[in-house]
Amino acid sequence: MFPEFTLRYARLPERFFLRFEPVPVPEPRLVAFNRPLAEELDFDLGRFAAEEAATWLSGNVVPEGAEPIAQAYAGHQFGQFNPRLGDGRAVLLGEVTDREGRLRDIQLKGAGMTPFSRGADGRAPLGPVLREYLVSEAMHALGVPTTRALAAVTTGERVFRRVPEPGAVLTRVAASHLRVGTFQYFAARGDVEAVRTLADMAIERHYPRLLESTAAEPAGERYLALLEAMANRQAALVAQWMGLGFIHGVMNTDNCAIAGETLDYGPCAFMEAYSPTTVFSSIDEEGRYAYRNQPWIAQWNLARFAETLIPLIDDDQHAAIDKATQVIEAYEPRYEAEWLTVMRAKLGLATQEEGDRELAEGFLETLQTGRADFTLGFRRLAEAVESDAPGLLELFERAEGIERWLPRWRQRLASEAVTAHEIVARLEAANPLYIPRNHQVQAVIDAAEQDDFGPFETLREVLAAPFSQQSGREAHARPAEPAERVLRTFCGT
């Protein structure tokens, strides 16, 4: 069933990983399988059988050609550096080549205690597995670069966290699992050649155009270009998060992917009532990774990445630091430009005018003062292009702000010189109706823990088409009632 594995990472020197066989589980059962993604990866679905797939995707049987490894990495966790983290409950089976010729990692998450587990059990509870499955696939449907979920398998055993929970294994697909923390692991050990090996792999795999564009330059320029390219992707990625009200929750450097994908969906959530200080993660007690801080934490993580590349950029350390610093400082205007591009689209604007930033910030201010839902606030602008819409106004506890803002917005729309119908189409294409709201995800988890996966399948179907009105599924678009609100999310580690 599996496509052929290439094993690029497993062919690196063994200081990059530790070999590890997944720990078998007693009763693997396939509860979710992403057939469209499997087709992209060139799986032989003609041979697909759920029971057999469960043995492979739980780790009970290693697929032919795979060589399971736990990758080594370090990381700053909430600002504190840990020089040795690594895959504590994940195993990389290997890489496959998808139908577009791209290398993709296939990883089992929750595969048992590895040499990097630091005393933990290496297992994953069902709840976090389903959360990552739903949210990562929702992010893909929303057009955000992300790791993907191929499958979820229950294990037939209990996992002990705050309370005993059913165990599960997630099959995660990524452009790669290279992280800022992977580079930090070797930089902390003074292993410059290992950092160079990783940088060359990152360029070949994720930024191949740099090979041509820097061919005539000194070698250090290629690594500086890698830093710049990665910074540009992070700026674009976080701008997309901000445009969706998405809060990652644990932006440690070991969760910052070199490929520019959203990695790790532990305590993530989507904001409902707009507030820039919103935090969901139960372990983010100081609000380090609050919604409003995400762009600047990304820049901080990039600075940590830059530190690992200093010996590669220039033999003169001071010159290397100066060059890298310029790239890190250029992140801020790049992010601001990306954010404004996202906001223009969300306001139905295709042209650029001087006051657009103030217009966007003004709308966010009305959402905040009116305690309006972020997602529906933007979505229902499509109902207010020509006249005030009750559906929009009812979202606001106080409507004075939005009533003052709407005429300014309509005046700006007039300069677009297109029909109202075209503006509505733009707004509905840029602003989702359905997101994985916390209370809905929790309801899915509660049902699944009672062995009812019907709500999971329904929500998965809804989130696959986030921009389209789906008849009979209006409840999936509404914010949580006060009694339904889920204000804290947990990692599951």
C-alpha positions as CSV (number, residue, x, y, z in Angstrom):
1,M,0.0,0.0,0.0
2,F,2.8,2.4,0.9
3,P,4.7,4.2,-1.9
4,E,8.5,3.7,-2.0
5,F,10.5,5.2,0.8
6,T,13.6,7.3,0.0
7,L,15.2,7.5,3.5
8,R,17.1,10.7,2.9
9,Y,17.3,11.6,6.5
10,A,18.1,8.1,7.7
11,R,21.1,8.2,5.4
12,L,22.7,11.1,7.3
13,P,25.3,10.4,9.9
14,E,23.8,8.7,12.9
15,R,24.4,11.8,15.2
16,F,21.3,13.3,13.5
17,F,18.9,10.7,14.9
18,L,18.5,7.5,16.9
19,R,17.1,4.4,15.4
20,F,13.9,3.3,17.1
21,E,11.2,0.7,16.4
22,P,7.7,1.8,17.3
23,V,6.3,0.2,20.4
24,P,3.4,-2.1,19.5
25,V,-0.1,-1.4,20.7
26,P,-2.7,-4.0,21.8
27,E,-5.7,-3.3,19.6
28,P,-5.0,-0.9,16.7
29,R,-8.2,0.4,14.9
30,L,-8.2,2.8,12.0
31,V,-10.7,5.6,12.9
32,A,-9.8,8.2,10.2
33,F,-8.0,7.9,6.9
34,N,-7.4,10.8,4.5
35,R,-7.9,9.2,1.1
36,P,-7.3,12.4,-1.0
37,L,-4.0,12.9,0.8
38,A,-3.1,9.3,0.3
39,E,-3.7,9.7,-3.4
40,E,-1.4,12.7,-3.5
41,L,1.3,10.6,-1.9
42,D,0.8,7.9,-4.5
43,F,-0.4,5.2,-2.1
44,D,-1.8,2.1,-3.8
45,L,-5.4,2.4,-2.6
46,G,-6.4,-0.6,-4.7
47,R,-4.7,-2.7,-2.0
48,F,-6.2,-0.7,0.9
49,A,-7.7,-2.7,3.8
50,A,-8.5,-0.9,7.0
51,E,-7.3,-3.7,9.3
52,E,-4.0,-4.0,7.6
53,A,-3.6,-0.2,7.4
54,A,-4.2,0.0,11.2
55,T,-1.2,-2.3,11.9
56,W,1.1,-0.1,9.8
57,L,-0.3,3.2,10.9
58,S,-0.1,2.3,14.6
59,G,3.5,1.1,14.3
60,N,2.7,-2.5,15.0
61,V,4.2,-3.4,11.6
62,V,6.9,-1.4,9.9
63,P,6.1,-0.8,6.2
64,E,8.5,-2.4,3.7
65,G,11.4,0.0,2.9
66,A,10.9,2.2,6.0
67,E,13.7,2.6,8.6
68,P,12.1,4.2,11.7
69,I,14.2,6.9,13.4
70,A,13.7,9.5,16.2
71,Q,15.2,12.8,15.1
72,A,17.5,14.8,17.3
73,Y,16.7,18.5,18.0
74,A,16.9,21.1,20.7
75,G,14.8,24.2,21.3
76,H,13.9,27.3,23.2
77,Q,10.7,26.4,25.1
78,F,9.0,29.6,26.4
79,G,12.3,31.3,26.0
80,Q,14.4,28.8,27.9
81,F,16.9,26.7,25.9
82,N,16.9,23.0,26.2
83,P,19.9,21.5,24.3
84,R,18.4,18.0,23.9
85,L,14.8,17.5,23.1
86,G,14.3,15.2,20.1
87,D,11.3,13.1,19.0
88,G,10.0,11.9,22.4
89,R,6.9,10.1,21.0
90,A,7.3,10.4,17.2
91,V,9.0,8.2,14.7
92,L,9.9,9.1,11.1
93,L,9.2,6.2,8.8
94,G,11.0,7.9,5.9
95,E,10.2,10.2,3.0
96,V,8.1,9.5,-0.1
97,T,7.8,11.3,-3.4
98,D,4.3,12.6,-4.1
99,R,2.7,12.9,-7.5
100,E,4.1,16.4,-7.9
101,G,7.6,15.2,-7.3
102,R,7.9,16.7,-3.8
103,L,9.5,14.8,-0.9
104,R,7.1,14.4,2.0
105,D,7.9,13.0,5.5
106,I,5.7,10.3,6.9
107,Q,5.8,10.3,10.7
108,L,3.9,8.4,13.4
109,K,3.1,10.5,16.4
110,G,2.4,8.7,19.6
111,A,4.5,5.6,18.6
112,G,5.9,4.9,22.1
113,M,8.9,5.8,24.3
114,T,11.9,6.8,22.3
115,P,15.5,7.5,23.6
116,F,14.4,11.2,23.6
117,S,11.3,10.7,25.8
118,R,12.9,11.9,29.0
119,G,10.9,9.5,31.1
120,A,7.6,10.1,29.4
121,D,5.5,7.3,28.0
122,G,5.8,8.3,24.3
123,R,2.1,7.9,23.7
124,A,-0.6,10.3,22.5
125,P,-4.2,10.7,23.9
126,L,-7.0,10.4,21.4
127,G,-8.2,14.0,22.0
128,P,-5.0,15.8,20.9
129,V,-4.7,13.4,17.9
130,L,-8.2,14.3,16.7
131,R,-7.5,18.0,17.4
132,E,-4.4,17.9,15.2
133,Y,-6.2,15.9,12.5
134,L,-9.1,18.3,12.3
135,V,-7.2,21.6,12.7
136,S,-4.3,20.7,10.3
137,E,-6.7,19.6,7.6
138,A,-8.8,22.7,8.2
139,M,-5.7,24.9,7.8
140,H,-5.0,23.1,4.5
141,A,-8.5,23.8,3.3
142,L,-8.1,27.5,4.4
143,G,-5.0,27.7,2.2
144,V,-2.4,27.9,5.0
145,P,0.9,26.0,4.6
146,T,0.7,23.2,7.1
147,T,1.6,19.6,8.0
148,R,-1.2,17.2,7.1
149,A,-3.0,14.4,8.8
150,L,-3.0,11.1,6.9
151,A,-4.6,8.8,9.5
152,A,-5.7,8.4,13.1
153,V,-5.6,5.0,14.8
154,T,-6.9,4.1,18.3
155,T,-4.6,1.8,20.3
156,G,-6.9,-0.1,22.7
157,E,-4.9,1.2,25.7
158,R,-5.3,4.1,28.2
159,V,-3.0,7.0,28.3
160,F,-2.6,8.8,31.7
161,R,-2.5,12.6,31.6
162,R,-4.8,14.7,33.7
163,V,-7.2,11.8,33.7
164,P,-7.0,8.4,31.9
165,E,-7.8,8.8,28.2
166,P,-8.0,6.5,25.2
167,G,-4.7,6.3,23.3
168,A,-4.2,7.0,19.6
169,V,-1.5,7.4,17.0
170,L,-1.5,10.2,14.3
171,T,0.2,9.7,11.0
172,R,1.6,13.2,10.1
173,V,2.8,14.2,6.7
174,A,5.2,17.2,6.3
175,A,7.4,18.8,3.7
176,S,10.0,17.9,6.3
177,H,10.5,17.9,10.0
178,L,13.6,20.2,9.9
179,R,13.1,22.8,12.6
180,V,15.0,25.8,14.0
181,G,15.6,23.5,16.9
182,T,17.3,20.9,14.6
183,F,19.9,23.5,13.7
184,Q,20.2,24.6,17.4
185,Y,21.0,21.0,18.5
186,F,24.2,20.9,16.5
187,A,25.1,24.6,16.9
188,A,25.0,24.2,20.7
189,R,27.6,21.4,20.3
190,G,29.8,23.4,18.0
191,D,29.2,21.0,15.2
192,V,29.4,23.4,12.2
193,E,29.6,20.6,9.7
194,A,26.3,19.2,10.9
195,V,24.7,22.6,10.6
196,R,26.1,22.9,7.1
197,T,24.7,19.5,6.2
198,L,21.2,20.6,7.5
199,A,21.4,23.9,5.6
200,D,22.3,22.2,2.4
201,M,19.5,19.8,2.8
202,A,17.0,22.6,3.6
203,I,18.1,24.5,0.5
204,E,17.9,21.4,-1.8
205,R,14.5,20.4,-0.4
206,H,12.7,23.6,0.3
207,Y,14.5,26.4,-1.5
208,P,16.1,24.9,-4.6
209,R,16.0,28.2,-6.5
210,L,18.8,29.4,-4.2
211,L,21.1,26.9,-5.8
212,E,20.9,28.7,-9.1
213,S,20.6,32.3,-7.8
214,T,23.7,32.0,-5.6
215,A,25.7,29.8,-7.9
216,A,28.2,32.5,-8.7
217,E,28.4,33.9,-5.2
218,P,30.6,33.0,-2.3
219,A,29.3,30.0,-0.3
220,G,28.2,32.2,2.6
221,E,25.8,34.1,0.4
222,R,23.8,30.9,-0.1
223,Y,23.3,30.4,3.6
224,L,22.4,34.1,4.1
225,A,19.8,33.7,1.3
226,L,18.4,30.6,3.1
227,L,17.9,32.8,6.2
228,E,16.1,35.5,4.1
229,A,14.0,33.0,2.3
230,M,12.9,31.4,5.5
231,A,12.2,34.8,7.1
232,N,9.9,35.6,4.1
233,R,8.0,32.4,4.5
234,Q,7.5,32.9,8.2
235,A,6.3,36.5,7.6
236,A,3.7,35.2,5.1
237,L,2.7,32.3,7.3
238,V,2.1,34.3,10.5
239,A,0.2,36.9,8.5
240,Q,-2.2,34.2,7.4
241,W,-2.6,33.0,11.0
242,M,-3.4,36.5,12.1
243,G,-6.0,36.9,9.3
244,L,-7.8,33.8,10.6
245,G,-7.6,34.5,14.3
246,F,-5.5,31.4,14.7
247,I,-3.4,31.1,17.9
248,H,-0.6,28.5,17.7
249,G,-0.1,28.4,21.4
250,V,3.4,26.9,21.6
251,M,5.7,28.8,19.2
252,N,8.9,27.3,20.6
253,T,11.9,27.1,18.2
254,D,11.4,23.3,18.0
255,N,8.0,24.0,16.5
256,C,9.3,26.5,13.9
257,A,9.5,24.6,10.6
258,I,12.3,25.5,8.1
259,A,9.8,24.7,5.3
260,G,7.5,27.5,6.4
261,E,4.6,25.1,7.4
262,T,2.5,25.3,10.5
263,L,3.9,22.6,12.8
264,D,2.4,21.1,15.9
265,Y,-1.2,21.7,16.9
266,G,-1.0,20.9,20.6
267,P,-2.7,23.8,22.5
268,C,-3.8,25.7,19.4
269,A,-7.2,27.4,19.0
270,F,-9.1,29.9,16.9
271,M,-10.2,33.1,18.6
272,E,-13.9,33.9,18.7
273,A,-14.6,37.3,20.4
274,Y,-11.7,39.5,19.1
275,S,-9.1,40.4,21.6
276,P,-5.4,40.8,20.8
277,T,-4.3,39.4,24.1
278,T,-6.1,36.1,23.8
279,V,-4.3,33.0,25.0
280,F,-5.6,29.5,25.1
281,S,-2.7,27.3,26.0
282,S,-2.8,26.1,29.6
283,I,1.0,26.2,29.9
284,D,1.4,29.8,28.5
285,E,0.9,31.5,31.9
286,E,2.7,34.7,30.9
287,G,1.0,35.1,27.5
288,R,4.3,34.8,25.6
289,Y,2.4,33.3,22.7
290,A,-0.7,35.4,22.8
291,Y,-2.4,36.3,19.5
292,R,-0.8,39.7,19.2
293,N,2.7,38.5,20.0
294,Q,2.9,35.9,17.3
295,P,4.6,38.0,14.6
296,W,7.3,39.1,16.9
297,I,7.9,35.6,18.4
298,A,8.4,34.4,14.8
299,Q,11.1,37.1,14.4
300,W,12.7,36.0,17.7
301,N,12.8,32.4,16.5
302,L,14.3,33.6,13.2
303,A,17.1,35.3,15.2
304,R,17.8,32.0,16.9
305,F,18.0,30.4,13.5
306,A,20.3,33.1,12.3
307,E,22.7,32.4,15.2
308,T,23.1,28.8,14.1
309,L,24.1,30.0,10.6
310,I,26.7,32.6,11.6
311,P,29.8,30.3,11.0
312,L,28.4,29.5,7.5
313,I,27.6,33.1,6.4
314,D,31.1,34.6,6.8
315,D,34.4,33.6,8.3
316,D,34.5,37.1,9.9
317,Q,32.0,36.7,12.7
318,H,31.3,40.4,13.0
319,A,30.6,40.6,9.3
320,A,28.3,37.5,9.5
321,I,26.4,39.0,12.4
322,D,25.9,42.3,10.6
323,K,24.6,40.5,7.5
324,A,22.2,38.3,9.5
325,T,21.0,41.2,11.6
326,Q,20.0,43.1,8.4
327,V,17.9,40.1,7.4
328,I,16.2,39.8,10.8
329,E,15.5,43.6,10.9
330,A,14.0,43.3,7.4
331,Y,11.4,40.8,8.7
332,E,9.3,43.5,10.3
333,P,8.4,45.5,7.2
334,R,8.0,42.3,5.3
335,Y,5.5,41.0,7.8
336,E,3.6,44.3,7.9
337,A,3.3,44.1,4.1
338,E,2.1,40.5,4.2
339,W,-0.4,41.4,7.0
340,L,-1.8,44.3,5.0
341,T,-2.2,42.1,1.9
342,V,-4.2,39.6,4.0
343,M,-6.3,42.4,5.5
344,R,-7.0,44.0,2.1
345,A,-8.3,40.7,0.8
346,K,-10.5,40.2,3.9
347,L,-12.0,43.7,3.3
348,G,-12.7,43.0,-0.4
349,L,-9.9,45.2,-1.7
350,A,-7.8,44.4,-4.7
351,T,-6.1,47.8,-5.2
352,Q,-3.8,49.7,-2.8
353,E,-4.5,53.0,-1.2
354,E,-2.8,55.0,1.5
355,G,-5.4,54.7,4.2
356,D,-5.9,50.9,3.9
357,R,-4.0,50.1,7.1
358,E,-6.0,52.5,9.2
359,L,-9.2,51.1,7.6
360,A,-8.2,47.5,8.6
361,E,-7.1,48.6,12.1
362,G,-10.4,50.5,12.5
363,F,-12.4,47.4,11.8
364,L,-10.4,45.3,14.3
365,E,-11.0,48.0,16.9
366,T,-14.8,47.8,16.3
367,L,-14.6,44.0,16.7
368,Q,-12.8,44.5,20.0
369,T,-14.9,47.2,21.5
370,G,-18.1,45.4,20.3
371,R,-16.8,41.9,21.5
372,A,-17.8,40.6,18.1
373,D,-16.8,37.2,16.7
374,F,-13.6,37.5,14.5
375,T,-14.6,35.0,11.9
376,L,-18.2,36.0,11.4
377,G,-17.4,39.7,11.7
378,F,-15.3,39.5,8.5
379,R,-17.6,37.0,6.8
380,R,-20.8,39.0,7.3
381,L,-19.2,42.1,5.7
382,A,-20.4,40.4,2.5
383,E,-24.0,41.2,3.6
384,A,-23.2,44.9,4.2
385,V,-21.6,46.0,0.9
386,E,-24.6,48.2,0.0
387,S,-26.6,48.6,3.1
388,D,-26.5,47.8,6.8
389,A,-27.0,44.1,7.5
390,P,-28.8,42.9,10.7
391,G,-26.7,39.7,10.6
392,L,-23.5,41.8,10.9
393,L,-24.8,44.3,13.5
394,E,-26.2,41.6,15.8
395,L,-22.7,40.3,16.4
396,F,-21.7,43.4,18.2
397,E,-22.6,44.1,21.9
398,R,-22.1,47.8,21.1
399,A,-22.8,48.8,17.5
400,E,-21.8,52.4,17.5
401,G,-18.2,51.6,16.3
402,I,-19.3,49.4,13.4
403,E,-22.0,51.9,12.3
404,R,-19.3,54.6,12.1
405,W,-16.9,52.4,10.3
406,L,-19.2,51.0,7.6
407,P,-19.6,54.3,5.6
408,R,-15.8,54.7,5.4
409,W,-15.4,51.1,4.1
410,R,-18.1,51.6,1.5
411,Q,-16.5,54.8,0.3
412,R,-13.2,52.9,-0.1
413,L,-15.0,50.1,-2.0
414,A,-16.3,52.6,-4.4
415,S,-12.8,53.3,-5.6
416,E,-12.4,49.6,-6.6
417,A,-14.6,50.3,-9.6
418,V,-16.2,46.9,-9.7
419,T,-19.8,45.7,-9.0
420,A,-21.2,44.9,-5.6
421,H,-21.5,41.3,-6.8
422,E,-17.8,41.2,-7.4
423,I,-17.0,42.6,-4.0
424,V,-19.3,40.0,-2.3
425,A,-17.5,37.2,-4.2
426,R,-14.1,38.5,-3.1
427,L,-15.3,38.7,0.6
428,E,-16.7,35.2,0.6
429,A,-13.5,33.8,-1.1
430,A,-11.3,35.5,1.6
431,N,-13.3,35.0,4.7
432,P,-14.3,31.5,5.9
433,L,-17.7,30.6,7.3
434,Y,-16.5,27.5,9.1
435,I,-13.4,27.2,11.3
436,P,-12.6,24.5,13.9
437,R,-14.2,26.2,16.9
438,N,-12.9,25.1,20.2
439,H,-16.3,23.9,21.6
440,Q,-17.0,21.9,18.4
441,V,-13.6,20.2,18.5
442,Q,-14.2,19.4,22.2
443,A,-17.6,18.0,21.5
444,V,-16.1,15.7,18.8
445,I,-13.4,14.5,21.3
446,D,-16.0,13.9,24.0
447,A,-18.1,11.7,21.6
448,A,-15.0,9.9,20.2
449,E,-13.9,9.0,23.7
450,Q,-17.3,7.2,23.9
451,D,-16.4,5.5,20.6
452,D,-18.8,7.7,18.6
453,F,-16.9,9.0,15.6
454,G,-20.0,10.4,13.8
455,P,-19.4,14.0,15.0
456,F,-15.8,13.8,14.0
457,E,-16.7,12.7,10.4
458,T,-19.3,15.5,10.2
459,L,-17.0,18.2,11.4
460,R,-14.3,16.9,9.1
461,E,-16.6,17.2,6.1
462,V,-17.7,20.7,7.1
463,L,-14.1,22.0,7.5
464,A,-13.1,20.6,4.1
465,A,-15.2,23.4,2.5
466,P,-14.7,26.4,4.8
467,F,-15.8,29.1,2.4
468,S,-19.0,27.5,1.1
469,Q,-22.4,27.8,2.7
470,Q,-23.5,24.3,3.7
471,S,-27.2,23.7,4.0
472,G,-28.3,22.2,7.3
473,R,-24.9,22.9,9.0
474,E,-25.6,26.4,10.2
475,A,-24.8,25.4,13.8
476,H,-21.2,24.7,12.8
477,A,-20.7,28.4,11.9
478,R,-21.9,29.8,15.2
479,P,-19.7,30.9,18.1
480,A,-19.9,29.1,21.4
481,E,-22.6,30.0,23.9
482,P,-21.3,31.1,27.3
483,A,-21.8,27.6,28.7
484,E,-20.0,26.0,25.8
485,R,-16.8,28.1,25.8
486,V,-13.5,26.2,26.0
487,L,-11.0,28.7,27.3
488,R,-8.0,26.4,27.9
489,T,-6.3,23.9,25.6
490,F,-3.7,21.3,26.5
491,C,-0.7,19.8,24.7
492,G,-1.4,16.2,25.4
493,T,2.3,15.4,26.0
